[in-house]
Amino acid sequence: MNFSYEEINLMALYNTGSRERLIEVLTEMKTYLTLSETELRDLTDGTLDKLAGMTDAEFDALELYPDFI
């Protein structure tokens, strides 16, 4: 699965250690977004779609380290 730079950073920020839990956390985070935060909502939706389409083993192989330090 090819994730963008922004998607990797989003997942790194909310990483819980498991794909299933990350999906739950990102879904919950979306409930706090305002209507004007469309870019973040779209980024989150795209990330969630990709996470849903991959296996736990594929997720475990990802290197989820933020690249903005």
PDB file of N, CA, C, O and CB in Angstrom:
ATOM      1  N   MET A   1       0.856  -1.179   0.000  1.00  0.00           N
ATOM      2  CA  MET A   1       0.000   0.000   0.000  1.00  0.00           C
ATOM      3  C   MET A   1       0.896   1.234   0.000  1.00  0.00           C
ATOM      4  O   MET A   1       1.847   1.322   0.777  1.00  0.00           O
ATOM      5  CB  MET A   1      -0.971   0.003   1.231  1.00  0.00           C
ATOM      6  N   ASN A   2       0.594   2.151  -0.848  1.00  0.00           N
ATOM      7  CA  ASN A   2       1.376   3.387  -0.934  1.00  0.00           C
ATOM      8  C   ASN A   2       0.677   4.500  -0.162  1.00  0.00           C
ATOM      9  O   ASN A   2      -0.421   4.932  -0.513  1.00  0.00           O
ATOM     10  CB  ASN A   2       1.587   3.805  -2.411  1.00  0.00           C
ATOM     11  N   PHE A   3       1.331   4.945   0.882  1.00  0.00           N
ATOM     12  CA  PHE A   3       0.818   6.056   1.674  1.00  0.00           C
ATOM     13  C   PHE A   3       1.617   7.305   1.345  1.00  0.00           C
ATOM     14  O   PHE A   3       2.821   7.240   1.096  1.00  0.00           O
ATOM     15  CB  PHE A   3       0.883   5.741   3.192  1.00  0.00           C
ATOM     16  N   SER A   4       0.938   8.436   1.348  1.00  0.00           N
ATOM     17  CA  SER A   4       1.612   9.708   1.116  1.00  0.00           C
ATOM     18  C   SER A   4       2.371  10.122   2.377  1.00  0.00           C
ATOM     19  O   SER A   4       2.172   9.565   3.457  1.00  0.00           O
ATOM     20  CB  SER A   4       0.595  10.805   0.701  1.00  0.00           C
ATOM     21  N   TYR A   5       3.225  11.093   2.212  1.00  0.00           N
ATOM     22  CA  TYR A   5       3.980  11.675   3.330  1.00  0.00           C
ATOM     23  C   TYR A   5       3.024  12.122   4.431  1.00  0.00           C
ATOM     24  O   TYR A   5       3.258  11.857   5.611  1.00  0.00           O
ATOM     25  CB  TYR A   5       4.845  12.871   2.848  1.00  0.00           C
ATOM     26  N   GLU A   6       1.948  12.802   4.041  1.00  0.00           N
ATOM     27  CA  GLU A   6       0.977  13.319   5.010  1.00  0.00           C
ATOM     28  C   GLU A   6       0.250  12.186   5.720  1.00  0.00           C
ATOM     29  O   GLU A   6      -0.001  12.268   6.922  1.00  0.00           O
ATOM     30  CB  GLU A   6      -0.035  14.235   4.316  1.00  0.00           C
ATOM     31  N   GLU A   7      -0.092  11.125   4.984  1.00  0.00           N
ATOM     32  CA  GLU A   7      -0.779   9.994   5.594  1.00  0.00           C
ATOM     33  C   GLU A   7       0.123   9.283   6.610  1.00  0.00           C
ATOM     34  O   GLU A   7      -0.333   8.896   7.686  1.00  0.00           O
ATOM     35  CB  GLU A   7      -1.241   9.009   4.511  1.00  0.00           C
ATOM     36  N   ILE A   8       1.399   9.114   6.263  1.00  0.00           N
ATOM     37  CA  ILE A   8       2.346   8.485   7.196  1.00  0.00           C
ATOM     38  C   ILE A   8       2.452   9.315   8.472  1.00  0.00           C
ATOM     39  O   ILE A   8       2.434   8.765   9.573  1.00  0.00           O
ATOM     40  CB  ILE A   8       3.745   8.327   6.539  1.00  0.00           C
ATOM     41  N   ASN A   9       2.563  10.627   8.330  1.00  0.00           N
ATOM     42  CA  ASN A   9       2.658  11.486   9.519  1.00  0.00           C
ATOM     43  C   ASN A   9       1.385  11.440  10.348  1.00  0.00           C
ATOM     44  O   ASN A   9       1.450  11.436  11.577  1.00  0.00           O
ATOM     45  CB  ASN A   9       2.955  12.927   9.112  1.00  0.00           C
ATOM     46  N   LEU A  10       0.233  11.404   9.700  1.00  0.00           N
ATOM     47  CA  LEU A  10      -1.031  11.298  10.431  1.00  0.00           C
ATOM     48  C   LEU A  10      -1.076   9.994  11.215  1.00  0.00           C
ATOM     49  O   LEU A  10      -1.443   9.984  12.390  1.00  0.00           O
ATOM     50  CB  LEU A  10      -2.232  11.384   9.464  1.00  0.00           C
ATOM     51  N   MET A  11      -0.707   8.905  10.574  1.00  0.00           N
ATOM     52  CA  MET A  11      -0.709   7.618  11.262  1.00  0.00           C
ATOM     53  C   MET A  11       0.319   7.590  12.388  1.00  0.00           C
ATOM     54  O   MET A  11       0.071   7.000  13.440  1.00  0.00           O
ATOM     55  CB  MET A  11      -0.433   6.490  10.273  1.00  0.00           C
ATOM     56  N   ALA A  12       1.462   8.217  12.175  1.00  0.00           N
ATOM     57  CA  ALA A  12       2.496   8.251  13.222  1.00  0.00           C
ATOM     58  C   ALA A  12       1.992   9.017  14.450  1.00  0.00           C
ATOM     59  O   ALA A  12       2.261   8.629  15.586  1.00  0.00           O
ATOM     60  CB  ALA A  12       3.801   8.904  12.682  1.00  0.00           C
ATOM     61  N   LEU A  13       1.269  10.091  14.212  1.00  0.00           N
ATOM     62  CA  LEU A  13       0.740  10.890  15.328  1.00  0.00           C
ATOM     63  C   LEU A  13      -0.274  10.122  16.164  1.00  0.00           C
ATOM     64  O   LEU A  13      -0.307  10.251  17.387  1.00  0.00           O
ATOM     65  CB  LEU A  13       0.098  12.162  14.802  1.00  0.00           C
ATOM     66  N   TYR A  14      -1.096   9.326  15.500  1.00  0.00           N
ATOM     67  CA  TYR A  14      -2.178   8.621  16.189  1.00  0.00           C
ATOM     68  C   TYR A  14      -1.898   7.142  16.364  1.00  0.00           C
ATOM     69  O   TYR A  14      -2.786   6.398  16.781  1.00  0.00           O
ATOM     70  CB  TYR A  14      -3.467   8.799  15.439  1.00  0.00           C
ATOM     71  N   ASN A  15      -0.687   6.692  16.056  1.00  0.00           N
ATOM     72  CA  ASN A  15      -0.364   5.273  16.085  1.00  0.00           C
ATOM     73  C   ASN A  15      -0.594   4.674  17.470  1.00  0.00           C
ATOM     74  O   ASN A  15      -0.115   5.192  18.478  1.00  0.00           O
ATOM     75  CB  ASN A  15       1.079   5.055  15.657  1.00  0.00           C
ATOM     76  N   THR A  16      -1.324   3.593  17.492  1.00  0.00           N
ATOM     77  CA  THR A  16      -1.636   2.895  18.728  1.00  0.00           C
ATOM     78  C   THR A  16      -0.954   1.540  18.794  1.00  0.00           C
ATOM     79  O   THR A  16      -1.045   0.843  19.805  1.00  0.00           O
ATOM     80  CB  THR A  16      -3.133   2.728  18.870  1.00  0.00           C
ATOM     81  N   GLY A  17      -0.279   1.168  17.733  1.00  0.00           N
ATOM     82  CA  GLY A  17       0.406  -0.117  17.696  1.00  0.00           C
ATOM     83  C   GLY A  17      -0.330  -1.193  16.933  1.00  0.00           C
ATOM     84  O   GLY A  17       0.254  -2.227  16.609  1.00  0.00           O
ATOM     85  N   SER A  18      -1.607  -0.974  16.638  1.00  0.00           N
ATOM     86  CA  SER A  18      -2.348  -1.954  15.849  1.00  0.00           C
ATOM     87  C   SER A  18      -3.189  -1.234  14.795  1.00  0.00           C
ATOM     88  O   SER A  18      -3.640  -0.107  15.000  1.00  0.00           O
ATOM     89  CB  SER A  18      -3.246  -2.831  16.763  1.00  0.00           C
ATOM     90  N   ARG A  19      -3.386  -1.899  13.684  1.00  0.00           N
ATOM     91  CA  ARG A  19      -4.165  -1.336  12.577  1.00  0.00           C
ATOM     92  C   ARG A  19      -5.607  -1.108  13.009  1.00  0.00           C
ATOM     93  O   ARG A  19      -6.176  -0.046  12.756  1.00  0.00           O
ATOM     94  CB  ARG A  19      -4.116  -2.266  11.345  1.00  0.00           C
ATOM     95  N   GLU A  20      -6.192  -2.101  13.657  1.00  0.00           N
ATOM     96  CA  GLU A  20      -7.592  -2.009  14.074  1.00  0.00           C
ATOM     97  C   GLU A  20      -7.819  -0.839  15.027  1.00  0.00           C
ATOM     98  O   GLU A  20      -8.785  -0.092  14.875  1.00  0.00           O
ATOM     99  CB  GLU A  20      -8.032  -3.311  14.737  1.00  0.00           C
ATOM    100  N   ARG A  21      -6.951  -0.683  15.987  1.00  0.00           N
ATOM    101  CA  ARG A  21      -7.095   0.413  16.960  1.00  0.00           C
ATOM    102  C   ARG A  21      -6.832   1.765  16.311  1.00  0.00           C
ATOM    103  O   ARG A  21      -7.486   2.750  16.654  1.00  0.00           O
ATOM    104  CB  ARG A  21      -6.139   0.210  18.146  1.00  0.00           C
ATOM    105  N   LEU A  22      -5.886   1.827  15.380  1.00  0.00           N
ATOM    106  CA  LEU A  22      -5.629   3.084  14.674  1.00  0.00           C
ATOM    107  C   LEU A  22      -6.857   3.504  13.881  1.00  0.00           C
ATOM    108  O   LEU A  22      -7.192   4.688  13.835  1.00  0.00           O
ATOM    109  CB  LEU A  22      -4.411   2.946  13.740  1.00  0.00           C
ATOM    110  N   ILE A  23      -7.522   2.552  13.263  1.00  0.00           N
ATOM    111  CA  ILE A  23      -8.764   2.857  12.539  1.00  0.00           C
ATOM    112  C   ILE A  23      -9.794   3.446  13.501  1.00  0.00           C
ATOM    113  O   ILE A  23     -10.457   4.431  13.177  1.00  0.00           O
ATOM    114  CB  ILE A  23      -9.332   1.582  11.850  1.00  0.00           C
ATOM    115  N   GLU A  24      -9.929   2.846  14.676  1.00  0.00           N
ATOM    116  CA  GLU A  24     -10.883   3.353  15.676  1.00  0.00           C
ATOM    117  C   GLU A  24     -10.528   4.768  16.118  1.00  0.00           C
ATOM    118  O   GLU A  24     -11.403   5.628  16.215  1.00  0.00           O
ATOM    119  CB  GLU A  24     -10.923   2.423  16.896  1.00  0.00           C
ATOM    120  N   VAL A  25      -9.252   5.008  16.386  1.00  0.00           N
ATOM    121  CA  VAL A  25      -8.810   6.311  16.877  1.00  0.00           C
ATOM    122  C   VAL A  25      -8.999   7.390  15.805  1.00  0.00           C
ATOM    123  O   VAL A  25      -9.466   8.487  16.112  1.00  0.00           O
ATOM    124  CB  VAL A  25      -7.335   6.246  17.315  1.00  0.00           C
ATOM    125  N   LEU A  26      -8.643   7.093  14.569  1.00  0.00           N
ATOM    126  CA  LEU A  26      -8.816   8.071  13.494  1.00  0.00           C
ATOM    127  C   LEU A  26     -10.293   8.354  13.241  1.00  0.00           C
ATOM    128  O   LEU A  26     -10.676   9.491  12.968  1.00  0.00           O
ATOM    129  CB  LEU A  26      -8.148   7.575  12.208  1.00  0.00           C
ATOM    130  N   THR A  27     -11.108   7.325  13.331  1.00  0.00           N
ATOM    131  CA  THR A  27     -12.553   7.519  13.155  1.00  0.00           C
ATOM    132  C   THR A  27     -13.103   8.416  14.259  1.00  0.00           C
ATOM    133  O   THR A  27     -13.923   9.296  13.997  1.00  0.00           O
ATOM    134  CB  THR A  27     -13.293   6.159  13.152  1.00  0.00           C
ATOM    135  N   GLU A  28     -12.659   8.198  15.477  1.00  0.00           N
ATOM    136  CA  GLU A  28     -13.085   9.059  16.588  1.00  0.00           C
ATOM    137  C   GLU A  28     -12.574  10.482  16.409  1.00  0.00           C
ATOM    138  O   GLU A  28     -13.306  11.442  16.652  1.00  0.00           O
ATOM    139  CB  GLU A  28     -12.591   8.491  17.927  1.00  0.00           C
ATOM    140  N   MET A  29     -11.320  10.623  15.985  1.00  0.00           N
ATOM    141  CA  MET A  29     -10.740  11.958  15.788  1.00  0.00           C
ATOM    142  C   MET A  29     -11.572  12.772  14.798  1.00  0.00           C
ATOM    143  O   MET A  29     -11.741  13.979  14.969  1.00  0.00           O
ATOM    144  CB  MET A  29      -9.285  11.846  15.289  1.00  0.00           C
ATOM    145  N   LYS A  30     -12.086  12.113  13.772  1.00  0.00           N
ATOM    146  CA  LYS A  30     -12.892  12.814  12.772  1.00  0.00           C
ATOM    147  C   LYS A  30     -14.120  13.480  13.372  1.00  0.00           C
ATOM    148  O   LYS A  30     -14.592  14.490  12.849  1.00  0.00           O
ATOM    149  CB  LYS A  30     -13.319  11.856  11.691  1.00  0.00           C
ATOM    150  N   THR A  31     -14.645  12.928  14.465  1.00  0.00           N
ATOM    151  CA  THR A  31     -15.843  13.507  15.077  1.00  0.00           C
ATOM    152  C   THR A  31     -15.570  14.866  15.696  1.00  0.00           C
ATOM    153  O   THR A  31     -16.501  15.628  15.958  1.00  0.00           O
ATOM    154  CB  THR A  31     -16.396  12.570  16.131  1.00  0.00           C
ATOM    155  N   TYR A  32     -14.306  15.177  15.933  1.00  0.00           N
ATOM    156  CA  TYR A  32     -13.938  16.459  16.540  1.00  0.00           C
ATOM    157  C   TYR A  32     -13.587  17.532  15.502  1.00  0.00           C
ATOM    158  O   TYR A  32     -13.356  18.687  15.859  1.00  0.00           O
ATOM    159  CB  TYR A  32     -12.763  16.260  17.479  1.00  0.00           C
ATOM    160  N   LEU A  33     -13.548  17.157  14.234  1.00  0.00           N
ATOM    161  CA  LEU A  33     -13.206  18.117  13.194  1.00  0.00           C
ATOM    162  C   LEU A  33     -14.382  19.045  12.914  1.00  0.00           C
ATOM    163  O   LEU A  33     -15.543  18.640  12.962  1.00  0.00           O
ATOM    164  CB  LEU A  33     -12.781  17.392  11.911  1.00  0.00           C
ATOM    165  N   THR A  34     -14.054  20.288  12.625  1.00  0.00           N
ATOM    166  CA  THR A  34     -15.095  21.248  12.255  1.00  0.00           C
ATOM    167  C   THR A  34     -15.375  21.128  10.761  1.00  0.00           C
ATOM    168  O   THR A  34     -14.622  20.492  10.024  1.00  0.00           O
ATOM    169  CB  THR A  34     -14.673  22.704  12.622  1.00  0.00           C
ATOM    170  N   LEU A  35     -16.451  21.740  10.335  1.00  0.00           N
ATOM    171  CA  LEU A  35     -16.818  21.698   8.921  1.00  0.00           C
ATOM    172  C   LEU A  35     -15.759  22.338   8.032  1.00  0.00           C
ATOM    173  O   LEU A  35     -15.625  21.969   6.865  1.00  0.00           O
ATOM    174  CB  LEU A  35     -18.148  22.392   8.708  1.00  0.00           C
ATOM    175  N   SER A  36     -15.012  23.284   8.569  1.00  0.00           N
ATOM    176  CA  SER A  36     -13.996  23.973   7.769  1.00  0.00           C
ATOM    177  C   SER A  36     -12.702  23.170   7.632  1.00  0.00           C
ATOM    178  O   SER A  36     -11.835  23.541   6.841  1.00  0.00           O
ATOM    179  CB  SER A  36     -13.689  25.321   8.385  1.00  0.00           C
ATOM    180  N   GLU A  37     -12.556  22.104   8.367  1.00  0.00           N
ATOM    181  CA  GLU A  37     -11.332  21.298   8.314  1.00  0.00           C
ATOM    182  C   GLU A  37     -11.452  20.193   7.256  1.00  0.00           C
ATOM    183  O   GLU A  37     -11.243  19.012   7.536  1.00  0.00           O
ATOM    184  CB  GLU A  37     -11.036  20.679   9.701  1.00  0.00           C
ATOM    185  N   THR A  38     -11.787  20.606   6.059  1.00  0.00           N
ATOM    186  CA  THR A  38     -12.043  19.651   4.989  1.00  0.00           C
ATOM    187  C   THR A  38     -10.780  18.917   4.540  1.00  0.00           C
ATOM    188  O   THR A  38     -10.841  17.734   4.203  1.00  0.00           O
ATOM    189  CB  THR A  38     -12.663  20.360   3.811  1.00  0.00           C
ATOM    190  N   GLU A  39      -9.647  19.596   4.533  1.00  0.00           N
ATOM    191  CA  GLU A  39      -8.412  18.934   4.094  1.00  0.00           C
ATOM    192  C   GLU A  39      -8.032  17.809   5.047  1.00  0.00           C
ATOM    193  O   GLU A  39      -7.661  16.721   4.606  1.00  0.00           O
ATOM    194  CB  GLU A  39      -7.260  19.949   3.992  1.00  0.00           C
ATOM    195  N   LEU A  40      -8.120  18.058   6.335  1.00  0.00           N
ATOM    196  CA  LEU A  40      -7.795  17.026   7.312  1.00  0.00           C
ATOM    197  C   LEU A  40      -8.813  15.897   7.257  1.00  0.00           C
ATOM    198  O   LEU A  40      -8.451  14.729   7.399  1.00  0.00           O
ATOM    199  CB  LEU A  40      -7.735  17.620   8.723  1.00  0.00           C
ATOM    200  N   ARG A  41     -10.067  16.230   7.055  1.00  0.00           N
ATOM    201  CA  ARG A  41     -11.113  15.210   6.930  1.00  0.00           C
ATOM    202  C   ARG A  41     -10.837  14.322   5.706  1.00  0.00           C
ATOM    203  O   ARG A  41     -10.925  13.097   5.791  1.00  0.00           O
ATOM    204  CB  ARG A  41     -12.520  15.878   6.816  1.00  0.00           C
ATOM    205  N   ASP A  42     -10.506  14.945   4.581  1.00  0.00           N
ATOM    206  CA  ASP A  42     -10.206  14.185   3.368  1.00  0.00           C
ATOM    207  C   ASP A  42      -8.965  13.313   3.545  1.00  0.00           C
ATOM    208  O   ASP A  42      -8.945  12.163   3.105  1.00  0.00           O
ATOM    209  CB  ASP A  42     -10.011  15.134   2.186  1.00  0.00           C
ATOM    210  N   LEU A  43      -7.933  13.856   4.188  1.00  0.00           N
ATOM    211  CA  LEU A  43      -6.716  13.101   4.456  1.00  0.00           C
ATOM    212  C   LEU A  43      -7.030  11.895   5.336  1.00  0.00           C
ATOM    213  O   LEU A  43      -6.552  10.790   5.080  1.00  0.00           O
ATOM    214  CB  LEU A  43      -5.657  13.998   5.125  1.00  0.00           C
ATOM    215  N   THR A  44      -7.825  12.112   6.359  1.00  0.00           N
ATOM    216  CA  THR A  44      -8.188  11.036   7.276  1.00  0.00           C
ATOM    217  C   THR A  44      -9.026   9.977   6.575  1.00  0.00           C
ATOM    218  O   THR A  44      -8.807   8.781   6.770  1.00  0.00           O
ATOM    219  CB  THR A  44      -8.946  11.593   8.476  1.00  0.00           C
ATOM    220  N   ASP A  45      -9.976  10.405   5.767  1.00  0.00           N
ATOM    221  CA  ASP A  45     -10.807   9.451   5.026  1.00  0.00           C
ATOM    222  C   ASP A  45      -9.965   8.586   4.097  1.00  0.00           C
ATOM    223  O   ASP A  45     -10.158   7.372   4.035  1.00  0.00           O
ATOM    224  CB  ASP A  45     -11.878  10.191   4.221  1.00  0.00           C
ATOM    225  N   GLY A  46      -9.037   9.200   3.378  1.00  0.00           N
ATOM    226  CA  GLY A  46      -8.170   8.450   2.484  1.00  0.00           C
ATOM    227  C   GLY A  46      -7.288   7.471   3.229  1.00  0.00           C
ATOM    228  O   GLY A  46      -7.069   6.348   2.775  1.00  0.00           O
ATOM    229  N   THR A  47      -6.782   7.900   4.372  1.00  0.00           N
ATOM    230  CA  THR A  47      -5.944   7.027   5.199  1.00  0.00           C
ATOM    231  C   THR A  47      -6.754   5.860   5.725  1.00  0.00           C
ATOM    232  O   THR A  47      -6.283   4.723   5.720  1.00  0.00           O
ATOM    233  CB  THR A  47      -5.324   7.809   6.365  1.00  0.00           C
ATOM    234  N   LEU A  48      -7.957   6.129   6.176  1.00  0.00           N
ATOM    235  CA  LEU A  48      -8.822   5.066   6.680  1.00  0.00           C
ATOM    236  C   LEU A  48      -9.153   4.055   5.593  1.00  0.00           C
ATOM    237  O   LEU A  48      -9.172   2.851   5.852  1.00  0.00           O
ATOM    238  CB  LEU A  48     -10.105   5.654   7.250  1.00  0.00           C
ATOM    239  N   ASP A  49      -9.414   4.526   4.388  1.00  0.00           N
ATOM    240  CA  ASP A  49      -9.684   3.623   3.271  1.00  0.00           C
ATOM    241  C   ASP A  49      -8.508   2.696   3.017  1.00  0.00           C
ATOM    242  O   ASP A  49      -8.691   1.496   2.808  1.00  0.00           O
ATOM    243  CB  ASP A  49     -10.004   4.418   2.008  1.00  0.00           C
ATOM    244  N   LYS A  50      -7.308   3.247   3.034  1.00  0.00           N
ATOM    245  CA  LYS A  50      -6.113   2.438   2.795  1.00  0.00           C
ATOM    246  C   LYS A  50      -5.875   1.458   3.931  1.00  0.00           C
ATOM    247  O   LYS A  50      -5.499   0.310   3.693  1.00  0.00           O
ATOM    248  CB  LYS A  50      -4.891   3.333   2.615  1.00  0.00           C
ATOM    249  N   LEU A  51      -6.089   1.899   5.161  1.00  0.00           N
ATOM    250  CA  LEU A  51      -5.921   1.008   6.308  1.00  0.00           C
ATOM    251  C   LEU A  51      -6.911  -0.158   6.254  1.00  0.00           C
ATOM    252  O   LEU A  51      -6.567  -1.288   6.603  1.00  0.00           O
ATOM    253  CB  LEU A  51      -6.100   1.789   7.617  1.00  0.00           C
ATOM    254  N   ALA A  52      -8.121   0.120   5.821  1.00  0.00           N
ATOM    255  CA  ALA A  52      -9.140  -0.925   5.727  1.00  0.00           C
ATOM    256  C   ALA A  52      -8.793  -1.947   4.644  1.00  0.00           C
ATOM    257  O   ALA A  52      -9.216  -3.101   4.716  1.00  0.00           O
ATOM    258  CB  ALA A  52     -10.508  -0.303   5.441  1.00  0.00           C
ATOM    259  N   GLY A  53      -8.028  -1.521   3.648  1.00  0.00           N
ATOM    260  CA  GLY A  53      -7.691  -2.390   2.536  1.00  0.00           C
ATOM    261  C   GLY A  53      -6.395  -3.159   2.702  1.00  0.00           C
ATOM    262  O   GLY A  53      -5.924  -3.793   1.758  1.00  0.00           O
ATOM    263  N   MET A  54      -5.821  -3.112   3.877  1.00  0.00           N
ATOM    264  CA  MET A  54      -4.556  -3.822   4.075  1.00  0.00           C
ATOM    265  C   MET A  54      -4.687  -4.821   5.217  1.00  0.00           C
ATOM    266  O   MET A  54      -5.632  -4.771   6.003  1.00  0.00           O
ATOM    267  CB  MET A  54      -3.411  -2.829   4.361  1.00  0.00           C
ATOM    268  N   THR A  55      -3.731  -5.715   5.288  1.00  0.00           N
ATOM    269  CA  THR A  55      -3.735  -6.715   6.352  1.00  0.00           C
ATOM    270  C   THR A  55      -2.972  -6.186   7.565  1.00  0.00           C
ATOM    271  O   THR A  55      -2.255  -5.189   7.479  1.00  0.00           O
ATOM    272  CB  THR A  55      -3.116  -8.044   5.857  1.00  0.00           C
ATOM    273  N   ASP A  56      -3.138  -6.866   8.682  1.00  0.00           N
ATOM    274  CA  ASP A  56      -2.389  -6.505   9.881  1.00  0.00           C
ATOM    275  C   ASP A  56      -0.889  -6.687   9.661  1.00  0.00           C
ATOM    276  O   ASP A  56      -0.087  -5.906  10.172  1.00  0.00           O
ATOM    277  CB  ASP A  56      -2.854  -7.344  11.076  1.00  0.00           C
ATOM    278  N   ALA A  57      -0.515  -7.704   8.911  1.00  0.00           N
ATOM    279  CA  ALA A  57       0.907  -7.940   8.635  1.00  0.00           C
ATOM    280  C   ALA A  57       1.490  -6.804   7.802  1.00  0.00           C
ATOM    281  O   ALA A  57       2.617  -6.373   8.046  1.00  0.00           O
ATOM    282  CB  ALA A  57       1.101  -9.286   7.907  1.00  0.00           C
ATOM    283  N   GLU A  58       0.738  -6.321   6.829  1.00  0.00           N
ATOM    284  CA  GLU A  58       1.198  -5.183   6.032  1.00  0.00           C
ATOM    285  C   GLU A  58       1.343  -3.938   6.900  1.00  0.00           C
ATOM    286  O   GLU A  58       2.299  -3.175   6.758  1.00  0.00           O
ATOM    287  CB  GLU A  58       0.226  -4.910   4.872  1.00  0.00           C
ATOM    288  N   PHE A  59       0.386  -3.745   7.797  1.00  0.00           N
ATOM    289  CA  PHE A  59       0.461  -2.603   8.710  1.00  0.00           C
ATOM    290  C   PHE A  59       1.689  -2.699   9.605  1.00  0.00           C
ATOM    291  O   PHE A  59       2.401  -1.715   9.808  1.00  0.00           O
ATOM    292  CB  PHE A  59      -0.807  -2.516   9.565  1.00  0.00           C
ATOM    293  N   ASP A  60       1.929  -3.887  10.135  1.00  0.00           N
ATOM    294  CA  ASP A  60       3.066  -4.084  11.039  1.00  0.00           C
ATOM    295  C   ASP A  60       4.396  -3.805  10.348  1.00  0.00           C
ATOM    296  O   ASP A  60       5.376  -3.467  11.012  1.00  0.00           O
ATOM    297  CB  ASP A  60       3.060  -5.505  11.589  1.00  0.00           C
ATOM    298  N   ALA A  61       4.444  -3.941   9.029  1.00  0.00           N
ATOM    299  CA  ALA A  61       5.669  -3.703   8.278  1.00  0.00           C
ATOM    300  C   ALA A  61       5.930  -2.219   8.024  1.00  0.00           C
ATOM    301  O   ALA A  61       7.028  -1.849   7.609  1.00  0.00           O
ATOM    302  CB  ALA A  61       5.610  -4.438   6.966  1.00  0.00           C
ATOM    303  N   LEU A  62       4.935  -1.369   8.268  1.00  0.00           N
ATOM    304  CA  LEU A  62       5.095   0.068   8.053  1.00  0.00           C
ATOM    305  C   LEU A  62       6.041   0.670   9.106  1.00  0.00           C
ATOM    306  O   LEU A  62       6.050   0.250  10.263  1.00  0.00           O
ATOM    307  CB  LEU A  62       3.716   0.775   8.097  1.00  0.00           C
ATOM    308  N   GLU A  63       6.810   1.631   8.692  1.00  0.00           N
ATOM    309  CA  GLU A  63       7.649   2.381   9.621  1.00  0.00           C
ATOM    310  C   GLU A  63       6.953   3.698   9.894  1.00  0.00           C
ATOM    311  O   GLU A  63       7.048   4.639   9.107  1.00  0.00           O
ATOM    312  CB  GLU A  63       9.095   2.606   9.054  1.00  0.00           C
ATOM    313  N   LEU A  64       6.263   3.756  11.000  1.00  0.00           N
ATOM    314  CA  LEU A  64       5.451   4.922  11.333  1.00  0.00           C
ATOM    315  C   LEU A  64       6.192   5.849  12.291  1.00  0.00           C
ATOM    316  O   LEU A  64       5.928   5.884  13.492  1.00  0.00           O
ATOM    317  CB  LEU A  64       4.119   4.487  11.947  1.00  0.00           C
ATOM    318  N   TYR A  65       7.105   6.577  11.728  1.00  0.00           N
ATOM    319  CA  TYR A  65       7.863   7.573  12.494  1.00  0.00           C
ATOM    320  C   TYR A  65       7.594   8.926  11.873  1.00  0.00           C
ATOM    321  O   TYR A  65       7.737   9.081  10.660  1.00  0.00           O
ATOM    322  CB  TYR A  65       9.405   7.253  12.512  1.00  0.00           C
ATOM    323  N   PRO A  66       7.208   9.911  12.672  1.00  0.00           N
ATOM    324  CA  PRO A  66       6.945  11.241  12.111  1.00  0.00           C
ATOM    325  C   PRO A  66       8.217  11.819  11.483  1.00  0.00           C
ATOM    326  O   PRO A  66       9.318  11.663  12.010  1.00  0.00           O
ATOM    327  CB  PRO A  66       6.406  12.195  13.204  1.00  0.00           C
ATOM    328  N   ASP A  67       8.035  12.479  10.359  1.00  0.00           N
ATOM    329  CA  ASP A  67       9.169  13.035   9.626  1.00  0.00           C
ATOM    330  C   ASP A  67       9.199  14.553   9.731  1.00  0.00           C
ATOM    331  O   ASP A  67       9.534  15.250   8.773  1.00  0.00           O
ATOM    332  CB  ASP A  67       9.114  12.611   8.159  1.00  0.00           C
ATOM    333  N   PHE A  68       8.846  15.050  10.899  1.00  0.00           N
ATOM    334  CA  PHE A  68       8.826  16.511  11.068  1.00  0.00           C
ATOM    335  C   PHE A  68       9.577  16.942  12.311  1.00  0.00           C
ATOM    336  O   PHE A  68       9.431  18.078  12.761  1.00  0.00           O
ATOM    337  CB  PHE A  68       7.393  17.019  11.136  1.00  0.00           C
ATOM    338  N   ILE A  69      10.363  16.067  12.859  1.00  0.00           N
ATOM    339  CA  ILE A  69      11.132  16.373  14.075  1.00  0.00           C
ATOM    340  C   ILE A  69      12.385  17.125  13.714  1.00  0.00           C
ATOM    341  O   ILE A  69      13.169  17.477  14.595  1.00  0.00           O
ATOM    342  CB  ILE A  69      11.490  15.090  14.848  1.00  0.00           C
TER     343      ILE A  69
END
